[in-house]
Amino acid sequence: MGIGFGALEGLVGLIALAGLVLLVMALVDLVKRPADVWKASGHSQIVWALVVIFIGFIGPLLYMVMARPALDAAASRIGSTGVAHS
């Protein structure tokens, strides 16, 4: 007896929800970073926004693994918190 269709639907729904949560987390983090941190990191905020939005599940993962650590390092180098406050 294999996985039933209902279980498969639930798994797909869970993966889709995780992808949506990751997308929102990446976009919020991306938008809150000050321009000086982006400049110091050598990354482009616009390019990363496009990657996160248009490359599906992989885009936010790439942002979290590649850009976010570089942004955190740049923020600590320039003495910024790395997050803009409103």
Biopython code that builds the backbone (N, CA, C, O; Angstrom):
import numpy as np
from Bio.PDB.StructureBuilder import StructureBuilder

atoms = [
    (1, "MET", "N", (0.845, -1.169, 0.000)),
    (1, "MET", "CA", (0.000, 0.000, 0.000)),
    (1, "MET", "C", (0.898, 1.242, 0.000)),
    (1, "MET", "O", (1.741, 1.400, 0.883)),
    (2, "GLY", "N", (0.718, 2.103, -0.972)),
    (2, "GLY", "CA", (1.533, 3.307, -1.117)),
    (2, "GLY", "C", (0.863, 4.520, -0.502)),
    (2, "GLY", "O", (-0.122, 4.419, 0.231)),
    (3, "ILE", "N", (1.420, 5.643, -0.819)),
    (3, "ILE", "CA", (0.854, 6.904, -0.345)),
    (3, "ILE", "C", (-0.450, 7.154, -1.079)),
    (3, "ILE", "O", (-0.511, 7.071, -2.305)),
    (4, "GLY", "N", (-1.490, 7.460, -0.320)),
    (4, "GLY", "CA", (-2.776, 7.750, -0.926)),
    (4, "GLY", "C", (-2.760, 9.121, -1.590)),
    (4, "GLY", "O", (-1.900, 9.951, -1.292)),
    (5, "PHE", "N", (-3.698, 9.355, -2.478)),
    (5, "PHE", "CA", (-3.783, 10.625, -3.198)),
    (5, "PHE", "C", (-3.979, 11.781, -2.239)),
    (5, "PHE", "O", (-3.418, 12.854, -2.458)),
    (6, "GLY", "N", (-4.749, 11.602, -1.192)),
    (6, "GLY", "CA", (-4.985, 12.653, -0.209)),
    (6, "GLY", "C", (-3.711, 13.040, 0.519)),
    (6, "GLY", "O", (-3.474, 14.218, 0.783)),
    (7, "ALA", "N", (-2.894, 12.052, 0.842)),
    (7, "ALA", "CA", (-1.624, 12.325, 1.517)),
    (7, "ALA", "C", (-0.687, 13.080, 0.588)),
    (7, "ALA", "O", (0.039, 13.975, 1.024)),
    (8, "LEU", "N", (-0.700, 12.724, -0.684)),
    (8, "LEU", "CA", (0.142, 13.402, -1.662)),
    (8, "LEU", "C", (-0.289, 14.860, -1.834)),
    (8, "LEU", "O", (0.550, 15.756, -1.934)),
    (9, "GLU", "N", (-1.592, 15.086, -1.867)),
    (9, "GLU", "CA", (-2.101, 16.458, -1.943)),
    (9, "GLU", "C", (-1.666, 17.260, -0.726)),
    (9, "GLU", "O", (-1.273, 18.420, -0.847)),
    (10, "GLY", "N", (-1.736, 16.646, 0.435)),
    (10, "GLY", "CA", (-1.315, 17.322, 1.663)),
    (10, "GLY", "C", (0.159, 17.674, 1.636)),
    (10, "GLY", "O", (0.551, 18.756, 2.075)),
    (11, "LEU", "N", (0.982, 16.765, 1.123)),
    (11, "LEU", "CA", (2.414, 17.011, 1.025)),
    (11, "LEU", "C", (2.711, 18.147, 0.054)),
    (11, "LEU", "O", (3.537, 19.011, 0.346)),
    (12, "VAL", "N", (2.054, 18.152, -1.080)),
    (12, "VAL", "CA", (2.238, 19.220, -2.064)),
    (12, "VAL", "C", (1.789, 20.556, -1.473)),
    (12, "VAL", "O", (2.451, 21.575, -1.667)),
    (13, "GLY", "N", (0.677, 20.552, -0.759)),
    (13, "GLY", "CA", (0.196, 21.770, -0.115)),
    (13, "GLY", "C", (1.169, 22.279, 0.932)),
    (13, "GLY", "O", (1.383, 23.486, 1.048)),
    (14, "LEU", "N", (1.758, 21.374, 1.693)),
    (14, "LEU", "CA", (2.735, 21.756, 2.715)),
    (14, "LEU", "C", (3.993, 22.348, 2.082)),
    (14, "LEU", "O", (4.543, 23.330, 2.582)),
    (15, "ILE", "N", (4.442, 21.753, 0.991)),
    (15, "ILE", "CA", (5.618, 22.272, 0.280)),
    (15, "ILE", "C", (5.311, 23.651, -0.303)),
    (15, "ILE", "O", (6.148, 24.552, -0.241)),
    (16, "ALA", "N", (4.122, 23.817, -0.863)),
    (16, "ALA", "CA", (3.730, 25.117, -1.419)),
    (16, "ALA", "C", (3.658, 26.174, -0.317)),
    (16, "ALA", "O", (4.092, 27.308, -0.520)),
    (17, "LEU", "N", (3.123, 25.819, 0.830)),
    (17, "LEU", "CA", (3.044, 26.752, 1.955)),
    (17, "LEU", "C", (4.445, 27.133, 2.441)),
    (17, "LEU", "O", (4.704, 28.301, 2.732)),
    (18, "ALA", "N", (5.342, 26.155, 2.529)),
    (18, "ALA", "CA", (6.721, 26.438, 2.947)),
    (18, "ALA", "C", (7.400, 27.372, 1.949)),
    (18, "ALA", "O", (8.139, 28.275, 2.341)),
    (19, "GLY", "N", (7.149, 27.155, 0.664)),
    (19, "GLY", "CA", (7.711, 28.027, -0.365)),
    (19, "GLY", "C", (7.189, 29.451, -0.251)),
    (19, "GLY", "O", (7.942, 30.409, -0.426)),
    (20, "LEU", "N", (5.911, 29.591, 0.041)),
    (20, "LEU", "CA", (5.315, 30.916, 0.204)),
    (20, "LEU", "C", (5.892, 31.631, 1.431)),
    (20, "LEU", "O", (6.204, 32.821, 1.375)),
    (21, "VAL", "N", (6.027, 30.903, 2.522)),
    (21, "VAL", "CA", (6.602, 31.486, 3.745)),
    (21, "VAL", "C", (8.038, 31.931, 3.484)),
    (21, "VAL", "O", (8.434, 33.022, 3.894)),
    (22, "LEU", "N", (8.817, 31.094, 2.807)),
    (22, "LEU", "CA", (10.206, 31.439, 2.488)),
    (22, "LEU", "C", (10.276, 32.660, 1.572)),
    (22, "LEU", "O", (11.140, 33.519, 1.749)),
    (23, "LEU", "N", (9.377, 32.740, 0.601)),
    (23, "LEU", "CA", (9.310, 33.888, -0.301)),
    (23, "LEU", "C", (9.050, 35.178, 0.474)),
    (23, "LEU", "O", (9.730, 36.181, 0.259)),
    (24, "VAL", "N", (8.072, 35.153, 1.370)),
    (24, "VAL", "CA", (7.727, 36.337, 2.155)),
    (24, "VAL", "C", (8.892, 36.724, 3.070)),
    (24, "VAL", "O", (9.230, 37.903, 3.181)),
    (25, "MET", "N", (9.502, 35.737, 3.721)),
    (25, "MET", "CA", (10.641, 36.026, 4.606)),
    (25, "MET", "C", (11.789, 36.674, 3.835)),
    (25, "MET", "O", (12.393, 37.638, 4.305)),
    (26, "ALA", "N", (12.086, 36.146, 2.661)),
    (26, "ALA", "CA", (13.178, 36.690, 1.851)),
    (26, "ALA", "C", (12.858, 38.109, 1.393)),
    (26, "ALA", "O", (13.721, 38.986, 1.446)),
    (27, "LEU", "N", (11.641, 38.339, 0.949)),
    (27, "LEU", "CA", (11.270, 39.680, 0.486)),
    (27, "LEU", "C", (11.288, 40.704, 1.614)),
    (27, "LEU", "O", (11.747, 41.830, 1.420)),
    (28, "VAL", "N", (10.796, 40.330, 2.778)),
    (28, "VAL", "CA", (10.807, 41.252, 3.916)),
    (28, "VAL", "C", (12.243, 41.584, 4.296)),
    (28, "VAL", "O", (12.569, 42.749, 4.527)),
    (29, "ASP", "N", (13.105, 40.570, 4.363)),
    (29, "ASP", "CA", (14.504, 40.796, 4.702)),
    (29, "ASP", "C", (15.177, 41.671, 3.649)),
    (29, "ASP", "O", (15.927, 42.589, 3.982)),
    (30, "LEU", "N", (14.909, 41.388, 2.402)),
    (30, "LEU", "CA", (15.502, 42.118, 1.285)),
    (30, "LEU", "C", (15.113, 43.598, 1.307)),
    (30, "LEU", "O", (15.961, 44.462, 1.086)),
    (31, "VAL", "N", (13.860, 43.889, 1.569)),
    (31, "VAL", "CA", (13.356, 45.265, 1.547)),
    (31, "VAL", "C", (13.843, 46.060, 2.757)),
    (31, "VAL", "O", (14.067, 47.266, 2.653)),
    (32, "LYS", "N", (14.008, 45.402, 3.893)),
    (32, "LYS", "CA", (14.393, 46.104, 5.116)),
    (32, "LYS", "C", (15.876, 46.470, 5.165)),
    (32, "LYS", "O", (16.279, 47.267, 6.012)),
    (33, "ARG", "N", (16.687, 45.914, 4.288)),
    (33, "ARG", "CA", (18.122, 46.202, 4.316)),
    (33, "ARG", "C", (18.394, 47.603, 3.764)),
    (33, "ARG", "O", (17.893, 47.947, 2.693)),
    (34, "PRO", "N", (19.185, 48.420, 4.482)),
    (34, "PRO", "CA", (19.515, 49.769, 3.991)),
    (34, "PRO", "C", (20.402, 49.729, 2.748)),
    (34, "PRO", "O", (21.123, 48.758, 2.516)),
    (35, "ALA", "N", (20.339, 50.780, 1.969)),
    (35, "ALA", "CA", (21.103, 50.874, 0.722)),
    (35, "ALA", "C", (22.603, 50.773, 0.959)),
    (35, "ALA", "O", (23.316, 50.190, 0.143)),
    (36, "ASP", "N", (23.099, 51.338, 2.079)),
    (36, "ASP", "CA", (24.541, 51.281, 2.330)),
    (36, "ASP", "C", (25.030, 49.859, 2.575)),
    (36, "ASP", "O", (26.171, 49.527, 2.252)),
    (37, "VAL", "N", (24.174, 49.024, 3.144)),
    (37, "VAL", "CA", (24.544, 47.621, 3.362)),
    (37, "VAL", "C", (24.592, 46.887, 2.025)),
    (37, "VAL", "O", (25.495, 46.086, 1.784)),
    (38, "TRP", "N", (23.622, 47.160, 1.160)),
    (38, "TRP", "CA", (23.628, 46.541, -0.170)),
    (38, "TRP", "C", (24.886, 46.937, -0.925)),
    (38, "TRP", "O", (25.543, 46.099, -1.542)),
    (39, "LYS", "N", (25.212, 48.220, -0.871)),
    (39, "LYS", "CA", (26.393, 48.709, -1.582)),
    (39, "LYS", "C", (27.661, 48.063, -1.031)),
    (39, "LYS", "O", (28.520, 47.634, -1.801)),
    (40, "ALA", "N", (27.786, 47.990, 0.287)),
    (40, "ALA", "CA", (28.973, 47.410, 0.916)),
    (40, "ALA", "C", (29.105, 45.913, 0.634)),
    (40, "ALA", "O", (30.214, 45.378, 0.620)),
    (41, "SER", "N", (27.986, 45.246, 0.410)),
    (41, "SER", "CA", (28.025, 43.797, 0.153)),
    (41, "SER", "C", (28.400, 43.469, -1.281)),
    (41, "SER", "O", (28.822, 42.351, -1.577)),
    (42, "GLY", "N", (28.246, 44.447, -2.178)),
    (42, "GLY", "CA", (28.522, 44.195, -3.588)),
    (42, "GLY", "C", (27.385, 43.506, -4.322)),
    (42, "GLY", "O", (27.542, 43.090, -5.470)),
    (43, "HIS", "N", (26.241, 43.386, -3.663)),
    (43, "HIS", "CA", (25.073, 42.760, -4.277)),
    (43, "HIS", "C", (24.071, 43.841, -4.682)),
    (43, "HIS", "O", (24.085, 44.948, -4.145)),
    (44, "SER", "N", (23.205, 43.503, -5.634)),
    (44, "SER", "CA", (22.182, 44.424, -6.103)),
    (44, "SER", "C", (20.816, 44.035, -5.532)),
    (44, "SER", "O", (20.347, 42.913, -5.717)),
    (45, "GLN", "N", (20.200, 44.975, -4.845)),
    (45, "GLN", "CA", (18.886, 44.727, -4.264)),
    (45, "GLN", "C", (17.850, 44.416, -5.342)),
    (45, "GLN", "O", (17.014, 43.530, -5.164)),
    (46, "ILE", "N", (17.903, 45.138, -6.452)),
    (46, "ILE", "CA", (16.933, 44.923, -7.527)),
    (46, "ILE", "C", (17.102, 43.543, -8.149)),
    (46, "ILE", "O", (16.121, 42.838, -8.388)),
    (47, "VAL", "N", (18.336, 43.166, -8.408)),
    (47, "VAL", "CA", (18.588, 41.846, -9.007)),
    (47, "VAL", "C", (18.100, 40.745, -8.072)),
    (47, "VAL", "O", (17.448, 39.797, -8.510)),
    (48, "TRP", "N", (18.418, 40.870, -6.781)),
    (48, "TRP", "CA", (17.979, 39.834, -5.842)),
    (48, "TRP", "C", (16.462, 39.808, -5.694)),
    (48, "TRP", "O", (15.880, 38.737, -5.525)),
    (49, "ALA", "N", (15.816, 40.962, -5.755)),
    (49, "ALA", "CA", (14.352, 40.986, -5.694)),
    (49, "ALA", "C", (13.764, 40.221, -6.880)),
    (49, "ALA", "O", (12.812, 39.455, -6.724)),
    (50, "LEU", "N", (14.333, 40.432, -8.052)),
    (50, "LEU", "CA", (13.858, 39.714, -9.244)),
    (50, "LEU", "C", (14.114, 38.215, -9.127)),
    (50, "LEU", "O", (13.266, 37.406, -9.504)),
    (51, "VAL", "N", (15.270, 37.848, -8.612)),
    (51, "VAL", "CA", (15.593, 36.421, -8.415)),
    (51, "VAL", "C", (14.586, 35.794, -7.457)),
    (51, "VAL", "O", (14.034, 34.730, -7.737)),
    (52, "VAL", "N", (14.350, 36.455, -6.330)),
    (52, "VAL", "CA", (13.425, 35.913, -5.320)),
    (52, "VAL", "C", (12.011, 35.774, -5.886)),
    (52, "VAL", "O", (11.338, 34.772, -5.643)),
    (53, "ILE", "N", (11.566, 36.771, -6.633)),
    (53, "ILE", "CA", (10.185, 36.767, -7.132)),
    (53, "ILE", "C", (9.989, 35.803, -8.294)),
    (53, "ILE", "O", (8.982, 35.096, -8.351)),
    (54, "PHE", "N", (10.947, 35.768, -9.226)),
    (54, "PHE", "CA", (10.703, 35.049, -10.475)),
    (54, "PHE", "C", (11.343, 33.667, -10.586)),
    (54, "PHE", "O", (11.078, 32.963, -11.560)),
    (55, "ILE", "N", (12.154, 33.259, -9.651)),
    (55, "ILE", "CA", (12.784, 31.944, -9.790)),
    (55, "ILE", "C", (12.138, 30.925, -8.852)),
    (55, "ILE", "O", (12.771, 29.940, -8.470)),
    (56, "GLY", "N", (10.920, 31.154, -8.494)),
    (56, "GLY", "CA", (10.162, 30.167, -7.733)),
    (56, "GLY", "C", (10.784, 29.818, -6.397)),
    (56, "GLY", "O", (11.319, 30.690, -5.712)),
    (57, "PHE", "N", (10.721, 28.561, -6.024)),
    (57, "PHE", "CA", (11.178, 28.085, -4.722)),
    (57, "PHE", "C", (12.685, 28.255, -4.555)),
    (57, "PHE", "O", (13.165, 28.468, -3.442)),
    (58, "ILE", "N", (13.426, 28.163, -5.647)),
    (58, "ILE", "CA", (14.887, 28.244, -5.596)),
    (58, "ILE", "C", (15.362, 29.680, -5.332)),
    (58, "ILE", "O", (16.367, 29.862, -4.644)),
    (59, "GLY", "N", (14.686, 30.686, -5.846)),
    (59, "GLY", "CA", (15.095, 32.076, -5.679)),
    (59, "GLY", "C", (15.238, 32.498, -4.219)),
    (59, "GLY", "O", (16.288, 33.012, -3.834)),
    (60, "PRO", "N", (14.203, 32.293, -3.394)),
    (60, "PRO", "CA", (14.342, 32.642, -1.981)),
    (60, "PRO", "C", (15.426, 31.829, -1.274)),
    (60, "PRO", "O", (16.115, 32.351, -0.398)),
    (61, "LEU", "N", (15.581, 30.568, -1.640)),
    (61, "LEU", "CA", (16.647, 29.749, -1.052)),
    (61, "LEU", "C", (18.017, 30.314, -1.395)),
    (61, "LEU", "O", (18.893, 30.404, -0.534)),
    (62, "LEU", "N", (18.200, 30.695, -2.658)),
    (62, "LEU", "CA", (19.473, 31.294, -3.069)),
    (62, "LEU", "C", (19.741, 32.582, -2.297)),
    (62, "LEU", "O", (20.865, 32.823, -1.857)),
    (63, "TYR", "N", (18.717, 33.404, -2.132)),
    (63, "TYR", "CA", (18.876, 34.645, -1.383)),
    (63, "TYR", "C", (19.325, 34.353, 0.050)),
    (63, "TYR", "O", (20.265, 34.970, 0.550)),
    (64, "MET", "N", (18.652, 33.418, 0.699)),
    (64, "MET", "CA", (18.968, 33.109, 2.097)),
    (64, "MET", "C", (20.370, 32.516, 2.259)),
    (64, "MET", "O", (21.024, 32.738, 3.278)),
    (65, "VAL", "N", (20.824, 31.768, 1.266)),
    (65, "VAL", "CA", (22.128, 31.102, 1.365)),
    (65, "VAL", "C", (23.269, 31.969, 0.842)),
    (65, "VAL", "O", (24.383, 31.891, 1.361)),
    (66, "MET", "N", (23.019, 32.787, -0.168)),
    (66, "MET", "CA", (24.098, 33.548, -0.795)),
    (66, "MET", "C", (24.112, 35.025, -0.389)),
    (66, "MET", "O", (25.126, 35.520, 0.104)),
    (67, "ALA", "N", (23.020, 35.715, -0.591)),
    (67, "ALA", "CA", (23.004, 37.167, -0.375)),
    (67, "ALA", "C", (22.912, 37.541, 1.099)),
    (67, "ALA", "O", (23.611, 38.448, 1.549)),
    (68, "ARG", "N", (22.072, 36.865, 1.843)),
    (68, "ARG", "CA", (21.851, 37.257, 3.238)),
    (68, "ARG", "C", (23.130, 37.182, 4.075)),
    (68, "ARG", "O", (23.402, 38.119, 4.825)),
    (69, "PRO", "N", (23.927, 36.111, 3.981)),
    (69, "PRO", "CA", (25.184, 36.114, 4.747)),
    (69, "PRO", "C", (26.131, 37.247, 4.329)),
    (69, "PRO", "O", (26.806, 37.831, 5.177)),
    (70, "ALA", "N", (26.184, 37.560, 3.034)),
    (70, "ALA", "CA", (27.032, 38.657, 2.562)),
    (70, "ALA", "C", (26.518, 39.994, 3.086)),
    (70, "ALA", "O", (27.312, 40.870, 3.429)),
    (71, "LEU", "N", (25.208, 40.156, 3.152)),
    (71, "LEU", "CA", (24.623, 41.380, 3.686)),
    (71, "LEU", "C", (24.890, 41.512, 5.185)),
    (71, "LEU", "O", (25.192, 42.601, 5.673)),
    (72, "ASP", "N", (24.779, 40.408, 5.907)),
    (72, "ASP", "CA", (25.077, 40.436, 7.345)),
    (72, "ASP", "C", (26.537, 40.800, 7.593)),
    (72, "ASP", "O", (26.845, 41.585, 8.490)),
    (73, "ALA", "N", (27.434, 40.225, 6.794)),
    (73, "ALA", "CA", (28.861, 40.531, 6.936)),
    (73, "ALA", "C", (29.132, 42.002, 6.614)),
    (73, "ALA", "O", (29.896, 42.662, 7.319)),
    (74, "ALA", "N", (28.515, 42.509, 5.566)),
    (74, "ALA", "CA", (28.699, 43.913, 5.197)),
    (74, "ALA", "C", (28.159, 44.833, 6.293)),
    (74, "ALA", "O", (28.772, 45.852, 6.610)),
    (75, "ALA", "N", (27.018, 44.475, 6.866)),
    (75, "ALA", "CA", (26.424, 45.283, 7.934)),
    (75, "ALA", "C", (27.356, 45.344, 9.137)),
    (75, "ALA", "O", (27.501, 46.399, 9.754)),
    (76, "SER", "N", (27.986, 44.227, 9.474)),
    (76, "SER", "CA", (28.883, 44.247, 10.626)),
    (76, "SER", "C", (30.179, 45.008, 10.308)),
    (76, "SER", "O", (30.766, 45.624, 11.196)),
    (77, "ARG", "N", (30.624, 44.966, 9.044)),
    (77, "ARG", "CA", (31.822, 45.715, 8.659)),
    (77, "ARG", "C", (31.608, 47.219, 8.752)),
    (77, "ARG", "O", (32.492, 47.954, 9.191)),
    (78, "ILE", "N", (30.429, 47.671, 8.337)),
    (78, "ILE", "CA", (30.191, 49.116, 8.314)),
    (78, "ILE", "C", (29.507, 49.612, 9.589)),
    (78, "ILE", "O", (29.226, 50.802, 9.732)),
    (79, "GLY", "N", (29.246, 48.692, 10.505)),
    (79, "GLY", "CA", (28.663, 49.085, 11.786)),
    (79, "GLY", "C", (27.174, 49.357, 11.737)),
    (79, "GLY", "O", (26.645, 50.081, 12.579)),
    (80, "SER", "N", (26.499, 48.786, 10.763)),
    (80, "SER", "CA", (25.043, 48.955, 10.639)),
    (80, "SER", "C", (24.359, 47.752, 11.255)),
    (80, "SER", "O", (24.949, 46.676, 11.354)),
    (81, "THR", "N", (23.117, 47.933, 11.669)),
    (81, "THR", "CA", (22.346, 46.791, 12.160)),
    (81, "THR", "C", (21.935, 45.898, 11.018)),
    (81, "THR", "O", (21.559, 44.745, 11.229)),
    (82, "GLY", "N", (22.004, 46.424, 9.795)),
    (82, "GLY", "CA", (21.625, 45.651, 8.623)),
    (82, "GLY", "C", (20.153, 45.687, 8.307)),
    (82, "GLY", "O", (19.720, 45.153, 7.287)),
    (83, "VAL", "N", (19.370, 46.318, 9.180)),
    (83, "VAL", "CA", (17.930, 46.397, 8.969)),
    (83, "VAL", "C", (17.504, 47.839, 9.169)),
    (83, "VAL", "O", (17.820, 48.459, 10.185)),
    (84, "ALA", "N", (16.787, 48.363, 8.194)),
    (84, "ALA", "CA", (16.269, 49.730, 8.301)),
    (84, "ALA", "C", (15.098, 49.739, 9.270)),
    (84, "ALA", "O", (14.293, 48.808, 9.286)),
    (85, "HIS", "N", (15.004, 50.767, 10.062)),
    (85, "HIS", "CA", (13.888, 50.905, 10.995)),
    (85, "HIS", "C", (12.954, 51.992, 10.497)),
    (85, "HIS", "O", (13.390, 53.040, 10.021)),
    (86, "SER", "N", (11.657, 51.721, 10.615)),
    (86, "SER", "CA", (10.699, 52.721, 10.157)),
    (86, "SER", "C", (10.121, 53.504, 11.293)),
    (86, "SER", "O", (9.294, 54.389, 11.076)),
]
sb = StructureBuilder()
sb.init_structure("model")
sb.init_model(0)
sb.init_chain("A")
sb.init_seg("    ")
for serial, (resi, resn, name, xyz) in enumerate(atoms, 1):
    if name == "N":
        sb.init_residue(resn, " ", resi, " ")
    sb.init_atom(name, np.array(xyz, "f"), 0.0, 1.0, " ", f" {name:<3s}", serial, name[0])
structure = sb.get_structure()
